[in-house]
Amino acid sequence: MRTSQWSAAALAAGLVVTLAACTPASESGNGSSETESLSMLIASSSPAESGYYEDAAARFTEETGTEVEVIIANDLIQQLGQGFAGNSAPDVFYLPWDQFQTYAAQGFLEPYAADLANAGEFLPALQEQFSYQDEFYCAPKDFSTLGLQINTDAWAAAGLTDADVPTTWDDLSAVAATLTTDGQVGLSMGREYARVGVFMNQAGGTLIDNGEVTADSAENAEGLAYVQSLVDEGSLAFPPDLESGWGGEAFGLGRAAMVIEGPWINGAMQNDFPDREFISVELPAGPAGPSTFSFATCWGMPIDSPTRDASMQFIEFLTSDDEQLAAAAAFGVIPSTTSGSAAYAEQFPENAAFVAGVDYAVSPVSFAGAAAVLTEFNSELETFGAANPASILASLQTNLQAAFDSAQ
């Protein structure tokens, strides 16, 4: 049975399979038979997210009679590679923004999204993000922007008020310093492009500009230099330096008074740190203005899927406004449809900062091959403090240029 084969592949330990080594399903002779069961692979940020999808699958089964096996990935990308290599890819799976172009370019994805009954209801920017060669491939699951979370107890204890909420880099430096005490830093965030990169954008930088790789620009260097200044002042520490797995954990444990995360932090705090009182505000603007990242995930489907019709029915169910708003209530993501995102803004005013960020959010660079370069960049950020921004960006420029040229 396909689902059992996939489960076995997903749980296999110690096997590393790269996507490049896999065989596209279109070359493996998959047919088009129908099935009454589906497998779905997800990467869960919290028990709230896992629980929502297990409940949603049960509701779909009750409505249609189609059974759905929900598989929680330990390492989504590795397990997807294992599934495609073993010709046992899940019927439906999370596909992050930074992997979509690579999977589409290598022929692993079924371009089904334009055939969905609700294809025209997705936000246009998300349709564009999950299109390849002008074809809408993959239905956007939801999306998120980054905001600044403030521990309101720590804020009050430091004598700060609503008037002190930072709106500029200078403001952020000042409050981060004020909030830094023994055992608590003012600010924390992931040591990765997906967080540090917003400061490069706020300085006016970008990695690709009008078809040119511009990673080593003066603007990007200014953004990294600002982050470095916070580290040097002792008011910013990254989660590993706070004995935390991610920014939300450092925040929940009280080791950081502010963090930069997306709306998924709501579910994480509710489940793991229910006593933590906090607010989310828009990220402070840099010298070039406001900027935040928009992260989206789509529902991937293997090329020539034998469960195409049933999988599309399931995806239409999951991307309905009712289900997306239920997911938003469970773990905080923003619905991917125009009507769903509007309803979200009304129902969850405490998340207004994330919705407001949509107006100026940009998607991180994501062309085929970019993900590997950004992984290398993240590794180089581990030397932050020892290496100057210019040298880090020079390496990024070289690697990104090579990947960009290969993708053309």
matplotlib code that plots the C-alpha trace (Angstrom):
import matplotlib.pyplot as plt

x = [0.0, 1.5, 1.0, 2.8, 5.7, 5.9, 5.8, 8.6, 10.7, 10.0, 11.0, 14.2, 17.1, 20.6, 19.8, 20.6, 19.2, 19.7, 17.0, 19.4, 19.8, 16.1, 14.2, 11.2, 8.0, 7.1, 10.0, 8.9, 5.7, 3.2, -0.4, -3.6, -5.5, -7.9, -7.4, -9.5, -6.6, -4.0, -0.8, 0.2, 3.6, 3.9, 6.5, 5.0, 6.1, 4.1, 1.6, -1.1, -0.2, 0.0, -3.3, -5.0, -4.1, -5.0, -8.4, -8.8, -7.9, -10.6, -13.1, -12.3, -12.6, -16.0, -17.1, -15.8, -14.9, -11.3, -8.8, -5.8, -2.6, -0.9, 2.9, 4.8, 8.3, 11.4, 13.3, 10.9, 13.4, 15.3, 12.2, 10.8, 14.1, 13.8, 10.2, 11.0, 14.1, 12.0, 9.1, 6.9, 6.5, 3.5, 0.3, 0.3, 3.1, 4.4, 6.7, 8.4, 9.0, 12.7, 12.3, 9.5, 11.6, 14.1, 11.5, 9.6, 12.7, 13.7, 10.3, 9.1, 5.9, 2.4, 1.2, -2.3, -3.1, -4.7, -7.3, -8.5, -12.1, -10.8, -7.7, -8.7, -9.2, -5.5, -3.7, -2.0, 1.4, 1.2, 0.0, 3.1, 5.4, 4.3, 4.2, 7.0, 7.5, 4.2, 2.2, 0.4, 1.8, 1.2, -1.7, -0.5, -1.1, -0.9, 1.7, 3.3, 5.3, 7.8, 7.0, 8.7, 7.4, 7.7, 7.6, 5.2, 6.2, 9.9, 8.8, 7.0, 9.7, 12.2, 10.0, 9.1, 5.7, 3.7, 5.5, 8.7, 7.7, 10.5, 9.8, 13.4, 16.7, 17.8, 14.7, 15.4, 19.0, 17.8, 15.1, 17.2, 19.9, 17.4, 15.9, 19.2, 19.8, 21.7, 20.1, 18.2, 19.1, 17.0, 16.7, 17.1, 16.4, 17.5, 21.0, 19.9, 19.2, 15.5, 15.9, 19.1, 18.1, 15.3, 17.9, 19.7, 16.4, 15.6, 18.9, 17.8, 19.6, 18.5, 20.1, 18.8, 18.0, 16.8, 18.4, 21.7, 23.2, 23.8, 24.6, 27.8, 26.1, 26.9, 23.3, 23.5, 26.7, 25.0, 22.2, 24.7, 26.8, 23.7, 23.0, 26.7, 26.4, 23.7, 25.8, 28.8, 26.7, 25.5, 21.8, 21.4, 22.2, 21.2, 19.3, 22.2, 24.0, 21.0, 20.8, 17.6, 16.6, 14.9, 13.9, 10.5, 12.1, 14.5, 11.5, 9.3, 12.1, 12.6, 16.1, 15.2, 12.8, 12.1, 12.3, 11.6, 9.3, 6.1, 2.5, 3.4, 4.8, 1.3, 0.6, 4.0, 3.6, 0.1, 1.3, 4.7, 4.7, 1.1, 2.0, 4.1, 2.4, 3.4, 2.4, 3.5, 4.3, 5.6, 9.4, 11.1, 12.0, 15.6, 17.2, 15.5, 12.1, 10.1, 10.6, 9.8, 9.9, 6.8, 7.1, 4.7, 4.3, 2.4, 0.7, 3.0, 1.9, 4.2, 4.2, 1.8, 0.2, -2.2, -4.3, -4.5, -8.3, -8.6, -5.5, -7.0, -10.3, -8.3, -6.3, -9.5, -10.9, -7.7, -7.6, -11.2, -11.7, -13.3, -10.4, -7.7, -9.3, -9.4, -5.7, -5.1, -6.9, -4.9, -1.3, -1.5, -0.8, -2.5, -4.9, -3.7, -6.9, -8.0, -11.3, -9.6, -6.9, -9.5, -11.5, -8.3, -7.5, -11.0, -11.0, -7.4, -6.7, -3.8, -2.1, -2.7, 1.1, 1.6, -1.3, 0.0, 3.4, 1.9, 1.9, 5.7, 6.8, 9.2, 9.8, 13.3, 15.2, 14.1, 15.3, 16.4, 19.6, 19.3, 18.4, 21.8, 23.6, 21.5, 22.3, 26.0, 25.4, 23.7, 26.7, 29.0, 26.8, 28.1, 31.3, 29.3, 31.5, 34.8, 34.3, 33.3, 30.1, 32.0, 33.8, 30.6, 28.8, 31.7, 31.3, 27.6, 28.0, 30.3, 28.1, 24.8, 26.2, 27.2, 23.8, 22.0, 24.0, 23.2, 19.5, 19.3]
y = [0.0, 3.4, 5.0, 2.2, 2.3, 6.1, 5.7, 3.2, 5.5, 8.5, 6.8, 5.2, 6.5, 7.6, 7.7, 11.0, 11.4, 14.6, 15.8, 15.7, 12.0, 11.3, 10.2, 12.3, 10.3, 11.1, 8.8, 6.0, 5.0, 6.0, 5.5, 7.3, 4.8, 6.1, 5.4, 5.8, 6.8, 9.6, 10.3, 13.8, 14.9, 18.0, 19.8, 20.9, 23.9, 22.8, 20.3, 22.9, 22.6, 18.8, 18.6, 20.9, 18.8, 15.5, 17.0, 18.5, 15.1, 13.5, 16.0, 15.4, 11.7, 12.1, 14.3, 12.3, 8.8, 9.2, 8.2, 10.5, 9.4, 12.5, 12.1, 14.5, 15.0, 15.1, 16.5, 17.5, 18.0, 14.8, 12.8, 14.3, 13.3, 9.8, 9.5, 10.6, 8.4, 5.4, 6.3, 6.5, 10.3, 11.3, 12.2, 15.7, 17.5, 20.8, 22.5, 25.6, 28.8, 28.2, 24.7, 25.3, 26.5, 23.7, 21.0, 22.5, 23.0, 19.3, 18.0, 16.6, 18.5, 18.1, 21.4, 21.1, 24.4, 26.2, 23.3, 23.8, 25.1, 27.9, 28.7, 32.3, 33.0, 32.9, 36.2, 37.2, 37.5, 34.0, 32.7, 34.3, 32.9, 29.3, 29.5, 28.1, 29.2, 31.2, 28.1, 28.1, 24.8, 24.6, 25.9, 28.3, 26.8, 30.0, 32.7, 34.7, 37.9, 38.7, 41.0, 42.1, 40.4, 42.3, 40.7, 43.1, 42.2, 42.9, 46.0, 47.4, 46.4, 48.4, 51.5, 51.5, 52.6, 52.4, 55.6, 53.6, 50.9, 51.1, 52.4, 53.0, 51.3, 53.9, 53.2, 49.5, 49.9, 52.0, 49.7, 46.6, 48.1, 49.1, 45.7, 43.9, 42.7, 39.9, 36.8, 38.5, 40.1, 42.8, 41.1, 37.6, 36.1, 33.2, 33.5, 33.0, 34.9, 34.6, 37.0, 38.9, 39.5, 41.9, 44.4, 44.2, 45.0, 47.8, 49.4, 49.3, 46.1, 43.1, 40.0, 40.2, 43.5, 43.7, 40.4, 41.2, 39.6, 42.4, 40.5, 42.5, 45.9, 48.7, 48.6, 44.9, 45.6, 48.4, 46.1, 43.5, 46.1, 47.3, 43.8, 43.4, 46.6, 45.1, 42.0, 44.1, 46.1, 42.9, 43.7, 41.0, 37.3, 34.4, 31.5, 29.0, 31.5, 31.5, 27.7, 27.8, 26.0, 29.0, 32.6, 31.6, 29.3, 32.1, 34.4, 31.9, 31.1, 34.8, 34.9, 37.5, 40.3, 40.8, 38.4, 38.6, 35.9, 35.3, 34.6, 30.9, 32.1, 32.5, 28.8, 28.0, 30.4, 29.1, 25.5, 25.8, 29.0, 29.9, 32.4, 34.6, 37.9, 39.7, 41.8, 41.8, 45.0, 45.8, 45.7, 49.0, 50.7, 51.0, 53.9, 52.9, 52.4, 49.4, 45.9, 42.4, 39.0, 37.0, 33.3, 31.0, 27.2, 25.4, 22.0, 20.0, 17.0, 14.5, 14.7, 12.2, 11.5, 8.5, 10.2, 13.6, 14.0, 12.9, 15.0, 18.1, 17.6, 17.4, 20.5, 22.4, 21.4, 22.5, 25.9, 26.8, 29.9, 27.9, 25.5, 28.2, 30.3, 27.3, 26.8, 30.5, 30.0, 26.9, 28.1, 31.6, 31.5, 33.9, 32.5, 32.4, 33.6, 37.2, 36.7, 34.5, 37.0, 39.8, 37.8, 36.9, 40.6, 41.2, 38.1, 38.4, 42.1, 41.1, 40.0, 43.2, 43.8, 40.7, 41.7, 45.2, 43.9, 42.4, 45.9, 46.1, 42.5, 40.9, 37.2, 35.9, 35.0, 31.6, 30.7, 27.1, 26.5, 29.5, 27.4, 25.7, 29.0, 30.5, 27.4, 28.1, 31.8, 30.8, 28.7, 31.7, 33.8, 31.6, 33.6, 36.8, 38.9, 37.4, 38.2, 41.5, 42.0, 42.7, 39.3, 37.4, 39.2, 38.7, 34.9, 35.2, 37.2, 34.5, 31.6, 33.2, 34.4, 30.9, 29.5, 32.3, 31.6, 27.9, 28.6, 30.7]
z = [0.0, -1.0, 2.4, 4.2, 1.8, 2.4, 6.2, 6.1, 3.9, 6.1, 9.2, 7.8, 9.8, 8.6, 4.9, 3.2, -0.3, -2.3, -4.6, -7.6, -7.1, -7.4, -10.4, -11.5, -11.1, -14.8, -15.8, -13.5, -15.1, -12.5, -13.6, -12.8, -10.6, -7.9, -4.3, -1.2, 1.0, 1.0, 2.8, 3.9, 5.0, 7.1, 9.1, 12.4, 14.4, 17.5, 18.9, 18.0, 14.3, 14.3, 16.2, 13.7, 10.7, 12.4, 13.2, 9.7, 8.1, 10.3, 9.2, 5.5, 6.0, 7.6, 4.7, 1.8, 3.1, 2.0, 4.7, 5.2, 7.0, 8.6, 8.8, 11.0, 9.5, 11.6, 8.6, 5.8, 3.0, 3.8, 4.0, 0.7, -0.9, 0.5, -0.8, -4.3, -4.4, -3.4, -5.7, -2.7, -2.3, -0.1, -2.0, -0.5, 1.3, 2.6, 0.2, 1.6, -0.4, -0.7, -2.2, -4.7, -7.6, -7.2, -7.2, -10.1, -12.2, -11.7, -12.8, -9.5, -9.1, -10.6, -11.9, -10.5, -8.8, -11.8, -12.0, -8.4, -8.0, -5.9, -8.0, -8.5, -4.8, -3.8, -3.2, -6.5, -4.9, -3.7, -7.0, -8.6, -5.9, -6.6, -10.4, -12.5, -16.1, -15.8, -14.8, -11.4, -9.9, -6.2, -4.0, -1.3, 2.1, 4.1, 4.7, 7.4, 7.9, 10.6, 13.5, 16.8, 19.9, 23.2, 26.7, 28.3, 31.9, 31.1, 29.2, 32.2, 34.6, 32.6, 32.9, 29.2, 27.9, 24.7, 23.6, 23.6, 21.0, 18.5, 15.0, 13.9, 14.2, 16.7, 18.8, 18.6, 19.8, 22.7, 24.0, 23.4, 25.6, 28.3, 28.4, 28.7, 32.3, 34.0, 32.6, 29.8, 26.5, 25.0, 21.6, 20.0, 16.6, 14.5, 13.2, 9.6, 6.4, 7.1, 10.0, 9.5, 5.8, 6.8, 8.1, 4.8, 3.1, 5.5, 4.6, 0.9, 0.0, -2.0, -3.3, -6.8, -8.5, -12.0, -12.9, -11.3, -8.2, -5.7, -2.5, -1.8, -2.0, 0.4, 1.6, 2.5, 4.4, 6.3, 7.4, 8.6, 10.3, 12.3, 13.5, 14.4, 16.5, 18.6, 19.2, 20.1, 22.6, 24.2, 23.6, 20.9, 21.3, 19.1, 20.4, 20.7, 22.8, 25.1, 25.3, 23.3, 20.1, 18.5, 19.2, 20.6, 23.2, 24.3, 24.6, 26.5, 28.9, 29.6, 28.2, 25.6, 26.1, 22.4, 19.5, 15.7, 14.7, 12.8, 13.9, 14.6, 17.9, 19.2, 19.1, 20.5, 23.5, 24.1, 24.2, 25.8, 27.7, 28.4, 31.1, 28.8, 28.2, 25.0, 22.1, 18.4, 16.7, 13.2, 12.7, 13.1, 9.9, 8.6, 6.8, 3.6, 5.2, 6.5, 5.3, 6.5, 4.9, 3.7, 4.1, 2.3, 2.0, -0.7, -0.9, -3.1, -5.2, -7.0, -10.8, -12.4, -9.1, -9.2, -6.5, -8.3, -8.1, -4.5, -3.5, -5.3, -3.4, -0.1, -1.0, -1.9, 1.5, 3.4, 1.5, 2.1, 4.2, 7.0, 7.3, 6.9, 9.7, 11.9, 11.2, 12.0, 15.3, 16.1, 15.3, 13.9, 10.2, 7.8, 5.2, 1.6, 0.0, -0.4, 1.5, 4.2, 4.9, 5.2, 7.7, 9.6, 10.1, 11.6, 13.9, 15.2, 15.8, 18.1, 14.9, 13.1, 12.8, 10.7, 8.4, 8.1, 7.1, 3.9, 2.4, 2.3, 2.7, 0.2, -0.4, 0.3, -2.8, -4.0, -7.5, -8.2, -6.4, -4.1, -1.0, -0.9, -1.2, 1.7, 3.8, 3.3, 4.1, 7.4, 8.3, 7.6, 10.0, 12.8, 12.5, 13.0, 15.3, 14.1, 10.4, 9.0, 6.9, 3.7, 3.8, 4.5, 1.7, -0.7, -0.3, -0.7, -3.9, -5.4, -4.5, -5.4, -8.8, -9.6, -8.6, -10.5, -13.7, -13.4, -13.0, -16.2]

ax = plt.figure().add_subplot(projection="3d")
ax.plot(x, y, z, "-o")
ax.set_aspect("equal")
plt.show()
